[in-house]
Amino acid sequence: MSALLKVSGLSVAYGAVPAILDVSLEMQPGEVRVILGANGAGKTTIIKTLLGLVRARSGTIQFDGKHDLTRLKSHQIHQLGIAWVPEGRQLWGSLTVLENLRMGAFIEHDEAKVEKGIAAMFERFPRLQERRNQLAASLSGGEQQMVAIARALISKPRLLLMDEPSIGLAPLENDEGRYSASRRAAFGAKYVSTPEAPARLNASRLSSIVLSGSSQPSSKAAASIAYSPDT
């Protein structure tokens, strides 16, 4: 089985300042990877480089064995099936919850499929159903994070990147968010994330990549938790 994501010798700099140096990682279908490290270690830089928002100085990023993400623009990367839950949510505050979800489904031109996706997100996040016509800026921090996660999941990504997904969530909201993430994993999504409590994420194969400031991150198993798609 070929790797869904393979990063080899990735180096990124902001001007003359190196951000990450010679990072390599590989993800197989069904795996979850959690990137850990201190502030400034390069966690978000890795995610933004995968998305094409930051350009690599050297190295390759192979997706699905045939696409080099370093050669693609961000919208092309998204069309391959890669979605992002950014740190700080980055919602359109002047749009409603429903309109934000529709923005997440912008690459789908079949209205029936869009409506089906929205209904699925409201089933996963019942509170968003209650707030569907409310402006995103008026929601609580936890509710906004739910919108951000649902907005990413609605495109049915093959690879889901989550940056600090549990910031601003109360314990119950955390459980709801992790439950949705685990169900998406059951349907084939893969995760690269920087959560505060990775071991609590219910997923098939969870391992961590620790950025310690050295040129090469270490990789180790963080947990191995069985799941059922029906739970």
Secondary structure, DSSP 8 states (H G I E B T S, - for coil): ---SEEEEEEEEEETTEEEEEEEEEEE-TTEEEEEEE-TTSSHHHHHHHHTTSS--SEEEEEETTTEEGGGS-HHHHHHTTEEEE-TT----TTSBHHHHHHHHTTT---HHHHHHHHHHHHHH-HHHHHTTTSBGGGS-HHHHHHHHHHHHHTT--SEEEESSTTTT--HHHHHHHHHHHHHHHHTT-EEEE--S-GGGS--SEEEEEEE-SSSS-EEEEEE-----TT-
